[in-house]
Amino acid sequence: MSATEGDHLTVDELARRAGIPTSTVRLYQARGLLPGPRREGRVGYYGAGHLARLRLIAELQQRGFSLAGIKQLVDAWEQGRSLDDLLGLEAEATAPLAAPEPVRLPVAELAGRFAGQEPGPAVLARAAELGLLRVEGDVVACDARFLAFGTELAALGIPLDTILDESAALRRSTDAIAERFVRVFERHLWRPFVAAGMPPERIGELTAALGRLGPLAEGVVVASLRLALQDAASAFVAEQARVLDQTGAARQAGQG
């Protein structure tokens, strides 16, 4: 989707991409939680900033905030700050929530994707619980990355249950890693910004830093994972060599 398309969302398109009813969008506007659209004649258009605001509201609600509490936060944040700066920072903060469009295919085709392994109802339910797919009648909406990685792992002979087990375990690990990076951002960037009175002229700098944090964190994790995999693989090979050596010695002793 181009930036131009992203700035020309009707209220129905905005609601669909946010995963909420159109009536909820209008409710948020009426309560002052969501800025109004940009008008072109009689048509109102929404942009990426509005979508970011909706995702931020959803995230805060999941953390237990009421709409009244969210409104207080928004009001406090908006004072003395331009809407463009505010929505720009929110867009960076909620960017990880912007999942790519899912791949849609009939449930019957999944077995062909996973090396003939038939994903039964229990497997589909667990994958949906992990956020890897959605079951919509006879059609599954899959995260494209899960489909690609799952296909490769299944082709290696790894069972679907194991793939899901590892997905769940890795998600717990990556949640902890993400939390560490967020805390680093909070201590060294956000708290000084708040202590300085949240000056509007520094919002752009903070937004840029937040935008860089994700790719930097990803790069650090990938590099660390590669080193860890090398160490683990070397240790595995060494251990197997030791076991084979001991087995061979035992056989020779038995034949002696």
N, C-alpha and C positions, 0 to 999 in steps of 0.2 A: 504494500500500500504506500503510495507516495504521500509526501507532506501535504500536497494540495488536497488529495482525497481525504486525508485525516482531518482537515479543517473544514470539511463540507459534509458533516454528519447531520442528518435530520434527527429529530428527537427519537423516532422509532429505531433508527440505526444505532444511535448512542446507547439506548436502552438494551438493544440486542447484544452489542459488544460488551456491555457491562454485566450482562446476565441478569437484568432486573426488569420488571414491568415498566412500561412507559409512564404509568400513573405514579410510580415511585420517583422517577426523574422529576415530574411536575411537583410532587410533594416536597422534594428537597429544595427545589427552586422557591416554592411558596414559603418555606421555613428559613430561607436565606442561607442554606448550606451549599447551594450550587449557583454560580453566576448565570445570568441569562445568556441566551444565544446571541450571535452576531447576526444582525438582520440584513437581508438582501431583498428589498421589496417587502413582500408579505411573508417571506419564508425565513425562518430562523435556523442558523447553522451552528453546530457545536464542533469543538476541536479536540485535539489530544489532551489539552489541559483539563477540559471538562471530564474526559474519560479518566484521567489521573485522579481528579477529585472524587469521582464515584468509587474508584478502587480504594482510595484512602479512607473514605467513609466506611466502606465494607470492612476494611482491615481494622479500623478502630472499633466498629461494632463487634467484631469477632473477639476483640480484647476486652469487651465488657462495657464500652462507652455507650451512653444513651445519646439520642439525637440532640438533646438539650446540651449535654456535655460537649459533644462534637461542635455544636454551634458556638459555644463559648471559646473553644480552642481556635476555631476559624476566625471569629471576631477579633480575638486578641492578636492573632498572627497577621491579619490583614491591616491593622492600624498602621498607617505610615508606610505601607508597602504597596507597590504596584501589583495589579492583578497578574500581569505577564510574569513578573518575578516570582510571585507566589505559586502560580500554576506550573512554572518551569521547574521550581524546586520539588513540587509534589510529583511532577512527571518523572523526575529522576528517582525520587524515593520509592515510587510504585512501579518503576519499569520492570523489575523482576516478576511482577504479577502478570505482565502482558504476555501470556503464552501464545505461541504461534497457532495459526488455524489448524485444527486437528485433521487427520486423514480419516475419511469416512469409508467404510467398507462393510459388506455383509458379514455377519458373525460366521457364516459357513466358510468364508475365505480365510479366516484366521489360521485354521489348521495348516493350510498350504503355506502360510507365511512362517509358521513356527515348526518347520521340518516335520509336518504331519502330526504334530502333537495337538490333540483336540482340547481346546480350552473349555472345560465344562462350566456350569453355572457358578460353582464355588470359586473357580479361578477368575472368572470374569468379575464376580462380586468383590474379590480381594483386590484385583487390579484397579477397580473403580474406587475402592476405599483408599488406595494409595494415590489416587489422582492421576493414574496413567491412562485411563480411558473412561468413556461414558457409554452405557448401553441404552440405545434408543430404539426399543422394539427389536427388530431383526438386524439393525445396523449398529455398528460400534464406531464411535468417534475416538480414535487413538491419538495420543501424543506421538508425533512423527518420530521423535527421538527414541521413545520407548519401542516403537515398531521396528526401527532400524537396528537398535542395539539388541532387542529381543530376538530378532531374526538371526543375527550373527551368532548370538550365544546358543540359540536352539540348534543352529547348523553344526555347532561344535559338539552337540550331543548332551547339552545341559537341560535338565527337565524344567518345565515352566514353573513348578512350585519352587525350585531352587532359585530361579531367576527372580521371582517375586520376593523370596526370603532375602536375597542379597539387595534388592532394590529398597526394601524396608530398612535393612541395616545401614545401607549407605545413606539413606535419607536422614536417619538419626545422626549419623556422623557429620553430614554436611550441614544439618541444622545447627549443630554445635559450632562448626567452623564459621558459618555465617554470623552467628551470635557474637563470636569473638571479634570479627571485623567490624560489626556494628558498634560494639563497645569501644573499639579503638577510635572509630569516627566520632563517637560521642565524647570521649575524654579529650581528644586532641584538636577537634575541629568545632563540634557543636557547642560544648560548654564555654569555650572562649568567645564564641559568637554571641551566645546568650549573655555572658558576663559583660560584653561590650554594649549591651542594649539592643542587640539584633539590628545593627545598622543596615538600612536598605542597600547602601552601596556595596556591601559585602555579600549580598545574596547570590549574585552572579558567580562570585568566587566559590561560595559554598556549593552551589549547584554543580559547577564544573568538577569540584573535588568529589562530590557524591557520584557523579557520572563516571569518573575514573576509577572509583573504588571497586566496582563490580569486575571490570576486566583485569585490574591488578590482582584482586583476590583470586580470580579464576586462574591467572597465570601462576601465582605462587602455589596454589593447590596442585595444579597440574605438574609443576616442577617437583614439588615435594613428593607427589604420588609416584612419579617416575623413579625417583631415587629409592623410595620405599619398595617399589616393585622389584627393582634391581637387587636390593639387599635381600628381599624375601625369596626371590628366585634363586639367588646364589646360595642362600642358606638351605633351600629345599634340595637343590642339586647336590650340595655337599652332604646333606643328611642321607639322601638316597644312595650316594656313592659309599658312604660308611656302612649302610645297611647291606648293600650288595657285597661289599668287601667282607663283612662279617659272615654273610651267608656262604660266600665262596670258601672262606677259611674253614667254616664248620663242615662243609661238604668234603673238603680235602682231608680233614681230620677223620671224618667218618670212613673215608676210603683207605686211610692209611693203615 
